[in-house]
Amino acid sequence: MNKSSSHLYNCSWTYKIGGHLDLGELERCIQLIIEFFPSFRTYFTQGSDGTIEKAILKDGKSSSVIQYINFEDSSLSQKSQKKAAINFLKKELVINFELNGGILYRFYVTSYGVDKHCLMLVQHHLVSDAISGGIFTKALSYL
């Protein structure tokens, strides 16, 4: 098993969020989703004999699952701030996942301008597909 995979296997979902964003509450909601859906806790390991095994973490809690980047800068126009945020997310989208024991998702929140935010979820296709994205969207909207 290769230690990392091609970014071509990355699946992503991006959500625009307007208004005040409570990062602590968003983090709590995402933690609940991770605990409820096993795909977020799935990882793969390679045994000494070369066999690949799928495993699921029993406790999906971590100190922080969201990487937050603030592009709000009073010296830049709102359009420039948004462009910087989008460029950052595009670069993060093509980062490979560590397949041998690594978690297969990443969450990013970028802020640009007053009360303008973007949430991006990136998952490896081994644990995600278009249906999974819809389920995540629905679960997050309920919380």
N, C-alpha and C positions, 0 to 999 in steps of 0.2 A: 504494500500500500504506500503510495506516495505520501510524504509528510504534509503536503498541501495540494490543493486542487486548483484548477483553472477558475478564474473569475467568471468564466462563461456559465458556470453552474450556480452563480449567485442569483437569487430571486429578491426583488426589492419592492417595497410599498412605501409610498411617500404621501404624507398628509399635511395639508396647510392648516394651521391653527391661528385664528385671529382672536384678539383680545388678551386679557390677562392669562398668563400660564403659570399654574402652580406646579413647579417641577417636582416637589415632594409628593403631591397627589398623583401626578402622572407616573412617577416611579412606583408608588404603591399599587396602582392599577396594573401596571405591566408586571410587577412581581406576582400579583394574583393570577394573571394569565399564564405566566411561566409555571407556577405551581399547579395549575389546573390542566394544562395541555402538555402531555409528555414529549411532544416533538421538540419543545424548547429545551428539554433536559436530556435529549438523545445525543450520544456521542459514539464513536467507533474506536476500537482498539485492535491492534494486531498482535497475535500471540507469537511466541518464539518459533512455532511451527509454520508461521505464515498465514494462519487462518484469521479472518476478520470477524470480530464479534461486535454486535450492537449492544449498547447498554443505556440505561436510563438512570440519571441521578435521582435519588429519592428526595433530596431536599434541593430545590432549585433556587433558594434564597442566596443572594449575594449582597454585598454592601451597596453597590450601585451598578445598574445595568445600562444606564443611559450615559452616553458621552454628550456633554453639553458644550456648545461653542457659541459664543456671543459675537455677532458681527455688527452690533449696533455701534456706530461711530459717528459722532456729531459732525466730524469734518468731511464725511462722505455723504453723497446723496442716497436716498432710500433705494434707488435703482442700483447704485454701486454696491450697497450693502447686500441686497438680494442676489446680485450676480456673484459676489464673493461667497455667499452661503451655498448657492447652487454649484459653483466650481468645487468647493470643499466636498460636498456630498457626492459629486461625480467621481472624485478621486477615491473616496472611501468605498464606493460601490465596486471598484475593481480590485480591491484587496482580497487575496486568496484566504480561504479558511484553512486552519490547521486540522487535518482530518484524523490524525492519530491521537485521540484523546481530547481534542479541543472542542469548545462549545461552537455550535454551528449557527449562531445568530449574533447580530450587533444592532444596537439602537443608537440613533443620533438625534439630537434636537439642536437646531440652529435658530438663532434669533436675529432678525434683521429689521431695522426700523422699529417704530413704536408699536408694540403689541402685534407683531407679525413673527410667526414661528413656523418651523417645518419639522415634522417628525419623520424619520426614515427608519424602516426596519429592513435589514438585509439578512437573509437566511440562505444556507446552502440547499440546493435542490434535493439532496438526500433526505432532508427532513421537511421539505416544504414544496408547495405547488400553488397554482392559482386558487384552488379551493381553500387551502390553508390561509391564504391571504384574506379571503372573504370572511372566514371564520374569525380571524384575528380582528379584523375591522369591526365586525358585529360585536364581539366580546368587549372591545375597547369602548365602543359607543354605549354599551349598556352600563359600563362602570363609570 
